[in-house]
Amino acid sequence: MRGKLNLSFHAVNNCFRKMSLTTDFRHCIVGSMMLKVVKEAVKAAGGNASKLAREIKVPRQCLYLWKQVPAEHVLTIERVTGIPRHRMRSDLYPAADTPKPLPRTTAPNTGL
């Protein structure tokens, strides 16, 4: 099948083996679709998935397995590609223009 990604069991297994044992694998699914933000990161890194994978120190196949960008790679991808971290993981890094909730304060004690 030319032009389509063939993720064999061995490629997926190799990806998991090379990743840290402390990695949370809930962000991985088996499939051949790359996340839109990861595609943008590949393009920003020169259009080569292997180059981006080398920069962030993961096997190339892992880029295709991510359901969301793992937290441990967000800052590295931001440094390498210039894509803002909030675009990759808005749950961890809210956009700067998003208003932050004010801290709860108590009324000053007036002694009355």
N, CA, C and O atoms as a printed pandas DataFrame, in Angstrom:
     atom_number atom_name residue_name chain_id  residue_number  x_coord  y_coord  z_coord
0              1         N          MET        A               1    0.833   -1.175    0.000
1              2        CA          MET        A               1    0.000    0.000    0.000
2              3         C          MET        A               1    0.875    1.235    0.000
3              4         O          MET        A               1    1.278    1.719    1.058
4              5         N          ARG        A               2    1.161    1.730   -1.149
5              6        CA          ARG        A               2    1.997    2.913   -1.257
6              7         C          ARG        A               2    1.240    4.160   -0.871
7              8         O          ARG        A               2    0.063    4.309   -1.198
8              9         N          GLY        A               3    1.915    5.059   -0.172
9             10        CA          GLY        A               3    1.306    6.316    0.198
10            11         C          GLY        A               3    0.522    6.271    1.501
11            12         O          GLY        A               3    0.121    7.314    2.016
12            13         N          LYS        A               4    0.300    5.092    2.032
13            14        CA          LYS        A               4   -0.420    4.981    3.298
14            15         C          LYS        A               4    0.534    4.464    4.359
15            16         O          LYS        A               4    1.440    3.678    4.082
16            17         N          LEU        A               5    0.314    4.916    5.552
17            18        CA          LEU        A               5    1.147    4.499    6.666
18            19         C          LEU        A               5    0.729    3.108    7.111
19            20         O          LEU        A               5   -0.457    2.854    7.323
20            21         N          ASN        A               6    1.680    2.216    7.252
21            22        CA          ASN        A               6    1.404    0.871    7.726
22            23         C          ASN        A               6    2.032    0.734    9.101
23            24         O          ASN        A               6    3.246    0.574    9.225
24            25         N          LEU        A               7    1.203    0.797   10.131
25            26        CA          LEU        A               7    1.697    0.643   11.489
26            27         C          LEU        A               7    1.551   -0.804   11.906
27            28         O          LEU        A               7    0.460   -1.253   12.259
28            29         N          SER        A               8    2.642   -1.523   11.864
29            30        CA          SER        A               8    2.604   -2.917   12.266
30            31         C          SER        A               8    2.642   -3.021   13.779
31            32         O          SER        A               8    2.928   -2.048   14.477
32            33         N          PHE        A               9    2.353   -4.195   14.267
33            34        CA          PHE        A               9    2.434   -4.448   15.696
34            35         C          PHE        A               9    3.832   -4.132   16.204
35            36         O          PHE        A               9    3.987   -3.558   17.282
36            37         N          HIS        A              10    4.851   -4.502   15.435
37            38        CA          HIS        A              10    6.228   -4.284   15.873
38            39         C          HIS        A              10    6.570   -2.800   15.959
39            40         O          HIS        A              10    7.297   -2.387   16.863
40            41         N          ALA        A              11    6.060   -1.998   15.036
41            42        CA          ALA        A              11    6.328   -0.561   15.081
42            43         C          ALA        A              11    5.689    0.065   16.310
43            44         O          ALA        A              11    6.308    0.888   16.985
44            45         N          VAL        A              12    4.453   -0.320   16.601
45            46        CA          VAL        A              12    3.760    0.212   17.770
46            47         C          VAL        A              12    4.447   -0.248   19.041
47            48         O          VAL        A              12    4.671    0.547   19.954
48            49         N          ASN        A              13    4.779   -1.525   19.105
49            50        CA          ASN        A              13    5.460   -2.074   20.276
50            51         C          ASN        A              13    6.809   -1.393   20.481
51            52         O          ASN        A              13    7.181   -1.089   21.615
52            53         N          ASN        A              14    7.542   -1.151   19.403
53            54        CA          ASN        A              14    8.834   -0.482   19.484
54            55         C          ASN        A              14    8.668    0.935   20.009
55            56         O          ASN        A              14    9.486    1.409   20.798
56            57         N          CYS        A              15    7.610    1.614   19.572
57            58        CA          CYS        A              15    7.332    2.968   20.041
58            59         C          CYS        A              15    7.115    2.976   21.543
59            60         O          CYS        A              15    7.686    3.809   22.245
60            61         N          PHE        A              16    6.298    2.061   22.046
61            62        CA          PHE        A              16    6.023    2.000   23.473
62            63         C          PHE        A              16    7.264    1.621   24.264
63            64         O          PHE        A              16    7.482    2.141   25.358
64            65         N          ARG        A              17    8.069    0.732   23.730
65            66        CA          ARG        A              17    9.266    0.287   24.431
66            67         C          ARG        A              17   10.272    1.419   24.567
67            68         O          ARG        A              17   10.931    1.531   25.601
68            69         N          LYS        A              18   10.407    2.258   23.549
69            70        CA          LYS        A              18   11.392    3.333   23.582
70            71         C          LYS        A              18   10.941    4.516   24.421
71            72         O          LYS        A              18   11.762    5.320   24.863
72            73         N          MET        A              19    9.621    4.624   24.645
73            74        CA          MET        A              19    9.136    5.726   25.465
74            75         C          MET        A              19    9.391    5.399   26.925
75            76         O          MET        A              19    9.539    4.236   27.300
76            77         N          SER        A              20    9.437    6.410   27.717
77            78        CA          SER        A              20    9.683    6.250   29.146
78            79         C          SER        A              20    8.644    5.339   29.768
79            80         O          SER        A              20    7.475    5.363   29.383
80            81         N          LEU        A              21    9.071    4.536   30.730
81            82        CA          LEU        A              21    8.141    3.645   31.407
82            83         C          LEU        A              21    7.114    4.403   32.226
83            84         O          LEU        A              21    6.065    3.858   32.568
84            85         N          THR        A              22    7.407    5.659   32.544
85            86        CA          THR        A              22    6.466    6.454   33.324
86            87         C          THR        A              22    5.463    7.187   32.440
87            88         O          THR        A              22    4.594    7.896   32.947
88            89         N          THR        A              23    5.576    7.022   31.122
89            90        CA          THR        A              23    4.672    7.702   30.207
90            91         C          THR        A              23    3.255    7.169   30.369
91            92         O          THR        A              23    3.044    5.964   30.506
92            93         N          ASP        A              24    2.309    8.062   30.351
93            94        CA          ASP        A              24    0.905    7.694   30.420
94            95         C          ASP        A              24    0.443    7.369   29.006
95            96         O          ASP        A              24    0.417    8.253   28.150
96            97         N          PHE        A              25    0.082    6.130   28.748
97            98        CA          PHE        A              25   -0.248    5.696   27.394
98            99         C          PHE        A              25   -1.701    5.951   27.015
99           100         O          PHE        A              25   -2.127    5.543   25.935
100          101         N          ARG        A              26   -2.489    6.627   27.887
101          102        CA          ARG        A              26   -3.870    6.923   27.534
102          103         C          ARG        A              26   -3.958    7.882   26.359
103          104         O          ARG        A              26   -5.004    7.969   25.715
104          105         N          HIS        A              27   -2.871    8.612   26.061
105          106        CA          HIS        A              27   -2.903    9.563   24.953
106          107         C          HIS        A              27   -2.609    8.900   23.620
107          108         O          HIS        A              27   -2.617    9.574   22.589
108          109         N          CYS        A              28   -2.348    7.594   23.609
109          110        CA          CYS        A              28   -2.003    6.893   22.378
110          111         C          CYS        A              28   -3.172    6.043   21.890
111          112         O          CYS        A              28   -3.865    5.402   22.681
112          113         N          ILE        A              29   -3.374    6.049   20.607
113          114        CA          ILE        A              29   -4.306    5.122   19.987
114          115         C          ILE        A              29   -3.611    4.560   18.763
115          116         O          ILE        A              29   -2.704    5.190   18.218
116          117         N          VAL        A              30   -4.023    3.400   18.332
117          118        CA          VAL        A              30   -3.443    2.823   17.131
118          119         C          VAL        A              30   -4.255    3.328   15.953
119          120         O          VAL        A              30   -5.475    3.171   15.916
120          121         N          GLY        A              31   -3.589    3.920   15.015
121          122        CA          GLY        A              31   -4.255    4.465   13.842
122          123         C          GLY        A              31   -3.241    5.078   12.913
123          124         O          GLY        A              31   -2.046    5.101   13.210
124          125         N          SER        A              32   -3.710    5.571   11.793
125          126        CA          SER        A              32   -2.780    6.137   10.827
126          127         C          SER        A              32   -2.996    7.626   10.630
127          128         O          SER        A              32   -2.377    8.225    9.749
128          129         N          MET        A              33   -3.855    8.234   11.425
129          130        CA          MET        A              33   -4.110    9.663   11.280
130          131         C          MET        A              33   -3.251   10.439   12.265
131          132         O          MET        A              33   -3.186   10.109   13.449
132          133         N          MET        A              34   -2.603   11.458   11.766
133          134        CA          MET        A              34   -1.789   12.309   12.614
134          135         C          MET        A              34   -2.637   13.504   13.044
135          136         O          MET        A              34   -3.406   14.045   12.249
136          137         N          LEU        A              35   -2.497   13.910   14.292
137          138        CA          LEU        A              35   -3.215   15.080   14.781
138          139         C          LEU        A              35   -2.903   16.302   13.926
139          140         O          LEU        A              35   -1.801   16.436   13.393
140          141         N          LYS        A              36   -3.879   17.185   13.804
141          142        CA          LYS        A              36   -3.692   18.391   12.996
142          143         C          LYS        A              36   -2.536   19.231   13.525
143          144         O          LYS        A              36   -1.722   19.723   12.743
144          145         N          VAL        A              37   -2.455   19.399   14.834
145          146        CA          VAL        A              37   -1.378   20.211   15.405
146          147         C          VAL        A              37   -0.017   19.536   15.215
147          148         O          VAL        A              37    0.996   20.220   15.071
148          149         N          VAL        A              38    0.012   18.208   15.213
149          150        CA          VAL        A              38    1.272   17.499   14.970
150          151         C          VAL        A              38    1.672   17.654   13.506
151          152         O          VAL        A              38    2.856   17.791   13.198
152          153         N          LYS        A              39    0.691   17.632   12.600
153          154        CA          LYS        A              39    0.997   17.886   11.185
154          155         C          LYS        A              39    1.603   19.278   11.007
155          156         O          LYS        A              39    2.560   19.461   10.255
156          157         N          GLU        A              40    1.032   20.252   11.711
157          158        CA          GLU        A              40    1.571   21.608   11.647
158          159         C          GLU        A              40    2.983   21.656   12.209
159          160         O          GLU        A              40    3.841   22.358   11.674
160          161         N          ALA        A              41    3.228   20.917   13.279
161          162        CA          ALA        A              41    4.563   20.883   13.880
162          163         C          ALA        A              41    5.567   20.245   12.922
163          164         O          ALA        A              41    6.700   20.712   12.805
164          165         N          VAL        A              42    5.154   19.184   12.243
165          166        CA          VAL        A              42    6.029   18.532   11.256
166          167         C          VAL        A              42    6.366   19.515   10.144
167          168         O          VAL        A              42    7.518   19.617    9.723
168          169         N          LYS        A              43    5.357   20.235    9.673
169          170        CA          LYS        A              43    5.586   21.216    8.610
170          171         C          LYS        A              43    6.537   22.313    9.079
171          172         O          LYS        A              43    7.438   22.718    8.346
172          173         N          ALA        A              44    6.329   22.793   10.313
173          174        CA          ALA        A              44    7.185   23.848   10.861
174          175         C          ALA        A              44    8.607   23.369   11.104
175          176         O          ALA        A              44    9.545   24.166   11.090
176          177         N          ALA        A              45    8.771   22.062   11.329
177          178        CA          ALA        A              45   10.103   21.501   11.572
178          179         C          ALA        A              45   10.810   21.120   10.277
179          180         O          ALA        A              45   11.873   20.501   10.308
180          181         N          GLY        A              46   10.232   21.483    9.153
181          182        CA          GLY        A              46   10.884   21.205    7.878
182          183         C          GLY        A              46   10.125   20.232    7.007
183          184         O          GLY        A              46   10.621   19.838    5.951
184          185         N          GLY        A              47    8.939   19.833    7.419
185          186        CA          GLY        A              47    8.119   18.943    6.602
186          187         C          GLY        A              47    8.477   17.484    6.694
187          188         O          GLY        A              47    8.008   16.678    5.890
188          189         N          ASN        A              48    9.303   17.128    7.660
189          190        CA          ASN        A              48    9.756   15.753    7.777
190          191         C          ASN        A              48    9.443   15.238    9.184
191          192         O          ASN        A              48    9.977   15.747   10.170
192          193         N          ALA        A              49    8.574   14.222    9.271
193          194        CA          ALA        A              49    8.194   13.663   10.575
194          195         C          ALA        A              49    9.398   13.081   11.300
195          196         O          ALA        A              49    9.479   13.160   12.526
196          197         N          SER        A              50   10.322   12.506   10.571
197          198        CA          SER        A              50   11.511   11.920   11.197
198          199         C          SER        A              50   12.358   12.989   11.872
199          200         O          SER        A              50   12.912   12.766   12.948
200          201         N          LYS        A              51   12.452   14.140   11.240
201          202        CA          LYS        A              51   13.241   15.234   11.814
202          203         C          LYS        A              51   12.623   15.716   13.124
203          204         O          LYS        A              51   13.334   15.907   14.111
204          205         N          LEU        A              52   11.310   15.911   13.141
205          206        CA          LEU        A              52   10.637   16.331   14.369
206          207         C          LEU        A              52   10.788   15.265   15.443
207          208         O          LEU        A              52   11.060   15.582   16.601
208          209         N          ALA        A              53   10.614   14.015   15.070
209          210        CA          ALA        A              53   10.741   12.917   16.039
210          211         C          ALA        A              53   12.138   12.885   16.655
211          212         O          ALA        A              53   12.280   12.659   17.857
212          213         N          ARG        A              54   13.160   13.106   15.846
213          214        CA          ARG        A              54   14.533   13.148   16.379
214          215         C          ARG        A              54   14.709   14.304   17.349
215          216         O          ARG        A              54   15.347   14.161   18.391
216          217         N          GLU        A              55   14.138   15.453   16.997
217          218        CA          GLU        A              55   14.270   16.638   17.848
218          219         C          GLU        A              55   13.647   16.433   19.227
219          220         O          GLU        A              55   14.183   16.899   20.233
220          221         N          ILE        A              56   12.505   15.729   19.269
221          222        CA          ILE        A              56   11.833   15.535   20.547
222          223         C          ILE        A              56   12.138   14.170   21.167
223          224         O          ILE        A              56   11.588   13.807   22.207
224          225         N          LYS        A              57   13.030   13.420   20.504
225          226        CA          LYS        A              57   13.547   12.152   21.026
226          227         C          LYS        A              57   12.465   11.089   21.229
227          228         O          LYS        A              57   12.380   10.464   22.286
228          229         N          VAL        A              58   11.634   10.896   20.187
229          230        CA          VAL        A              58   10.669    9.800   20.165
230          231         C          VAL        A              58   10.772    9.117   18.807
231          232         O          VAL        A              58   11.196    9.744   17.836
232          233         N          PRO        A              59   10.395    7.851   18.718
233          234        CA          PRO        A              59   10.340    7.214   17.397
234          235         C          PRO        A              59    9.285    7.890   16.528
235          236         O          PRO        A              59    8.259    8.350   17.029
236          237         N          ARG        A              60    9.538    7.945   15.241
237          238        CA          ARG        A              60    8.636    8.608   14.295
238          239         C          ARG        A              60    7.214    8.068   14.396
239          240         O          ARG        A              60    6.256    8.832   14.280
240          241         N          GLN        A              61    7.065    6.774   14.610
241          242        CA          GLN        A              61    5.741    6.161   14.669
242          243         C          GLN        A              61    4.884    6.739   15.792
243          244         O          GLN        A              61    3.657    6.766   15.691
244          245         N          CYS        A              62    5.526    7.199   16.857
245          246        CA          CYS        A              62    4.773    7.756   17.987
246          247         C          CYS        A              62    3.978    8.985   17.580
247          248         O          CYS        A              62    2.907    9.236   18.131
248          249         N          LEU        A              63    4.480    9.747   16.632
249          250        CA          LEU        A              63    3.765   10.943   16.187
250          251         C          LEU        A              63    2.395   10.579   15.627
251          252         O          LEU        A              63    1.458   11.372   15.711
252          253         N          TYR        A              64    2.276    9.377   15.052
253          254        CA          TYR        A              64    1.020    8.926   14.473
254          255         C          TYR        A              64    0.097    8.292   15.514
255          256         O          TYR        A              64   -1.088    8.093   15.251
256          257         N          LEU        A              65    0.629    7.979   16.684
257          258        CA          LEU        A              65   -0.147    7.289   17.708
258          259         C          LEU        A              65   -0.796    8.231   18.710
259          260         O          LEU        A              65   -1.675    7.819   19.467
260          261         N          TRP        A              66   -0.376    9.482   18.724
261          262        CA          TRP        A              66   -0.862   10.405   19.740
262          263         C          TRP        A              66   -2.315   10.789   19.502
263          264         O          TRP        A              66   -2.694   11.185   18.400
264          265         N          LYS        A              67   -3.122   10.666   20.553
265          266        CA          LYS        A              67   -4.492   11.167   20.538
266          267         C          LYS        A              67   -4.475   12.628   20.983
267          268         O          LYS        A              67   -5.340   13.414   20.595
268          269         N          GLN        A              68   -3.490   12.980   21.794
269          270        CA          GLN        A              68   -3.178   14.362   22.148
270          271         C          GLN        A              68   -1.677   14.420   22.400
271          272         O          GLN        A              68   -1.060   13.402   22.710
272          273         N          VAL        A              69   -1.099   15.581   22.271
273          274        CA          VAL        A              69    0.347   15.714   22.469
274          275         C          VAL        A              69    0.653   15.459   23.947
275          276         O          VAL        A              69    0.079   16.114   24.818
276          277         N          PRO        A              70    1.551   14.514   24.237
277          278        CA          PRO        A              70    1.893   14.243   25.639
278          279         C          PRO        A              70    2.494   15.478   26.307
279          280         O          PRO        A              70    3.255   16.223   25.690
280          281         N          ALA        A              71    2.146   15.678   27.552
281          282        CA          ALA        A              71    2.585   16.858   28.295
282          283         C          ALA        A              71    4.094   16.998   28.309
283          284         O          ALA        A              71    4.614   18.113   28.264
284          285         N          GLU        A              72    4.809   15.875   28.373
285          286        CA          GLU        A              72    6.269   15.944   28.462
286          287         C          GLU        A              72    6.933   16.393   27.162
287          288         O          GLU        A              72    8.135   16.659   27.148
288          289         N          HIS        A              73    6.167   16.482   26.062
289          290        CA          HIS        A              73    6.748   16.906   24.780
290          291         C          HIS        A              73    6.278   18.286   24.325
291          292         O          HIS        A              73    6.796   18.820   23.344
292          293         N          VAL        A              74    5.318   18.861   25.015
293          294        CA          VAL        A              74    4.738   20.140   24.579
294          295         C          VAL        A              74    5.785   21.245   24.511
295          296         O          VAL        A              74    5.885   21.938   23.498
296          297         N          LEU        A              75    6.558   21.418   25.565
297          298        CA          LEU        A              75    7.530   22.521   25.599
298          299         C          LEU        A              75    8.640   22.327   24.571
299          300         O          LEU        A              75    9.115   23.295   23.977
300          301         N          THR        A              76    9.049   21.094   24.361
301          302        CA          THR        A              76   10.088   20.830   23.362
302          303         C          THR        A              76    9.569   21.130   21.960
303          304         O          THR        A              76   10.267   21.743   21.153
304          305         N          ILE        A              77    8.349   20.698   21.674
305          306        CA          ILE        A              77    7.772   20.973   20.354
306          307         C          ILE        A              77    7.599   22.474   20.156
307          308         O          ILE        A              77    7.830   22.988   19.062
308          309         N          GLU        A              78    7.196   23.175   21.208
309          310        CA          GLU        A              78    7.070   24.627   21.109
310          311         C          GLU        A              78    8.424   25.258   20.787
311          312         O          GLU        A              78    8.504   26.147   19.939
312          313         N          ARG        A              79    9.484   24.808   21.453
313          314        CA          ARG        A              79   10.826   25.358   21.226
314          315         C          ARG        A              79   11.302   25.073   19.806
315          316         O          ARG        A              79   11.892   25.941   19.162
316          317         N          VAL        A              80   11.051   23.866   19.318
317          318        CA          VAL        A              80   11.541   23.454   18.003
318          319         C          VAL        A              80   10.744   24.095   16.869
319          320         O          VAL        A              80   11.320   24.479   15.851
320          321         N          THR        A              81    9.421   24.214   17.036
321          322        CA          THR        A              81    8.573   24.641   15.923
322          323         C          THR        A              81    8.022   26.050   16.049
323          324         O          THR        A              81    7.658   26.659   15.043
324          325         N          GLY        A              82    7.953   26.579   17.257
325          326        CA          GLY        A              82    7.353   27.887   17.459
326          327         C          GLY        A              82    5.838   27.850   17.614
327          328         O          GLY        A              82    5.210   28.896   17.775
328          329         N          ILE        A              83    5.247   26.670   17.567
329          330        CA          ILE        A              83    3.798   26.550   17.773
330          331         C          ILE        A              83    3.519   26.755   19.256
331          332         O          ILE        A              83    4.115   26.075   20.090
332          333         N          PRO        A              84    2.627   27.675   19.599
333          334        CA          PRO        A              84    2.370   27.956   21.018
334          335         C          PRO        A              84    1.838   26.743   21.762
335          336         O          PRO        A              84    1.061   25.954   21.225
336          337         N          ARG        A              85    2.269   26.610   23.001
337          338        CA          ARG        A              85    1.895   25.451   23.816
338          339         C          ARG        A              85    0.384   25.349   24.020
339          340         O          ARG        A              85   -0.147   24.244   24.126
340          341         N          HIS        A              86   -0.310   26.478   24.076
341          342        CA          HIS        A              86   -1.757   26.411   24.296
342          343         C          HIS        A              86   -2.488   25.826   23.098
343          344         O          HIS        A              86   -3.615   25.352   23.246
344          345         N          ARG        A              87   -1.879   25.845   21.907
345          346        CA          ARG        A              87   -2.492   25.209   20.735
346          347         C          ARG        A              87   -2.398   23.696   20.821
347          348         O          ARG        A              87   -3.250   22.986   20.286
348          349         N          MET        A              88   -1.354   23.196   21.500
349          350        CA          MET        A              88   -1.183   21.748   21.612
350          351         C          MET        A              88   -1.963   21.172   22.782
351          352         O          MET        A              88   -2.582   20.115   22.662
352          353         N          ARG        A              89   -1.932   21.869   23.918
353          354        CA          ARG        A              89   -2.596   21.375   25.125
354          355         C          ARG        A              89   -3.240   22.532   25.865
355          356         O          ARG        A              89   -2.674   23.053   26.826
356          357         N          SER        A              90   -4.423   22.936   25.418
357          358        CA          SER        A              90   -5.111   24.048   26.080
358          359         C          SER        A              90   -5.586   23.664   27.475
359          360         O          SER        A              90   -5.871   24.537   28.295
360          361         N          ASP        A              91   -5.674   22.357   27.754
361          362        CA          ASP        A              91   -6.062   21.935   29.099
362          363         C          ASP        A              91   -4.955   22.195   30.109
363          364         O          ASP        A              91   -5.232   22.391   31.292
364          365         N          LEU        A              92   -3.707   22.198   29.659
365          366        CA          LEU        A              92   -2.566   22.439   30.541
366          367         C          LEU        A              92   -2.064   23.874   30.470
367          368         O          LEU        A              92   -1.611   24.430   31.470
368          369         N          TYR        A              93   -2.145   24.473   29.283
369          370        CA          TYR        A              93   -1.619   25.821   29.063
370          371         C          TYR        A              93   -2.709   26.680   28.430
371          372         O          TYR        A              93   -2.805   26.738   27.204
372          373         N          PRO        A              94   -3.531   27.347   29.238
373          374        CA          PRO        A              94   -4.579   28.201   28.661
374          375         C          PRO        A              94   -3.950   29.344   27.869
375          376         O          PRO        A              94   -2.832   29.777   28.151
376          377         N          ALA        A              95   -4.683   29.813   26.885
377          378        CA          ALA        A              95   -4.189   30.921   26.059
378          379         C          ALA        A              95   -3.998   32.161   26.929
379          380         O          ALA        A              95   -4.719   32.358   27.907
380          381         N          ALA        A              96   -3.037   32.982   26.572
381          382        CA          ALA        A              96   -2.708   34.173   27.362
382          383         C          ALA        A              96   -3.863   35.156   27.403
383          384         O          ALA        A              96   -4.013   35.894   28.376
384          385         N          ASP        A              97   -4.683   35.176   26.358
385          386        CA          ASP        A              97   -5.784   36.135   26.341
386          387         C          ASP        A              97   -7.030   35.610   27.060
387          388         O          ASP        A              97   -8.036   36.315   27.148
388          389         N          THR        A              98   -6.970   34.395   27.568
389          390        CA          THR        A              98   -8.087   33.854   28.333
390          391         C          THR        A              98   -8.056   34.453   29.726
391          392         O          THR        A              98   -7.042   34.348   30.417
392          393         N          PRO        A              99   -9.141   35.078   30.153
393          394        CA          PRO        A              99   -9.121   35.671   31.490
394          395         C          PRO        A              99   -8.999   34.591   32.559
395          396         O          PRO        A              99   -9.684   33.570   32.518
396          397         N          LYS        A             100   -8.122   34.840   33.505
397          398        CA          LYS        A             100   -7.926   33.898   34.600
398          399         C          LYS        A             100   -8.864   34.271   35.735
399          400         O          LYS        A             100   -9.104   35.454   35.977
400          401         N          PRO        A             101   -9.399   33.275   36.434
401          402        CA          PRO        A             101  -10.294   33.605   37.547
402          403         C          PRO        A             101   -9.523   34.308   38.656
403          404         O          PRO        A             101   -8.375   33.973   38.948
404          405         N          LEU        A             102  -10.173   35.278   39.260
405          406        CA          LEU        A             102   -9.544   36.007   40.364
406          407         C          LEU        A             102   -9.500   35.120   41.598
407          408         O          LEU        A             102  -10.422   34.341   41.840
408          409         N          PRO        A             103   -8.430   35.236   42.379
409          410        CA          PRO        A             103   -8.359   34.423   43.598
410          411         C          PRO        A             103   -9.435   34.873   44.583
411          412         O          PRO        A             103   -9.787   36.050   44.661
412          413         N          ARG        A             104   -9.938   33.908   45.322
413          414        CA          ARG        A             104  -10.950   34.235   46.323
414          415         C          ARG        A             104  -10.287   34.923   47.507
415          416         O          ARG        A             104   -9.266   34.465   48.021
416          417         N          THR        A             105  -10.867   35.997   47.914
417          418        CA          THR        A             105  -10.342   36.707   49.080
418          419         C          THR        A             105  -11.457   36.868   50.090
419          420         O          THR        A             105  -12.639   36.836   49.745
420          421         N          THR        A             106  -11.077   37.039   51.308
421          422        CA          THR        A             106  -12.068   37.303   52.360
422          423         C          THR        A             106  -12.081   38.789   52.643
423          424         O          THR        A             106  -11.102   39.492   52.393
424          425         N          ALA        A             107  -13.181   39.251   53.159
425          426        CA          ALA        A             107  -13.290   40.667   53.520
426          427         C          ALA        A             107  -12.337   40.963   54.672
427          428         O          ALA        A             107  -12.172   40.139   55.572
428          429         N          PRO        A             108  -11.721   42.120   54.645
429          430        CA          PRO        A             108  -10.809   42.451   55.755
430          431         C          PRO        A             108  -11.566   42.513   57.077
431          432         O          PRO        A             108  -12.721   42.936   57.133
432          433         N          ASN        A             109  -10.905   42.093   58.112
433          434        CA          ASN        A             109  -11.507   42.106   59.442
434          435         C          ASN        A             109  -11.421   43.527   59.996
435          436         O          ASN        A             109  -10.335   44.026   60.290
436          437         N          THR        A             110  -12.567   44.162   60.133
437          438        CA          THR        A             110  -12.587   45.546   60.612
438          439         C          THR        A             110  -12.694   45.637   62.124
439          440         O          THR        A             110  -12.573   46.719   62.698
440          441         N          GLY        A             111  -12.916   44.521   62.755
441          442        CA          GLY        A             111  -12.996   44.495   64.209
442          443         C          GLY        A             111  -14.297   45.003   64.762
443          444         O          GLY        A             111  -14.402   45.238   65.966
444          445         N          LEU        A             112  -15.290   45.181   63.926
445          446        CA          LEU        A             112  -16.590   45.654   64.413
446          447         C          LEU        A             112  -17.453   44.533   64.880
447          448         O          LEU        A             112  -18.579   44.763   65.320
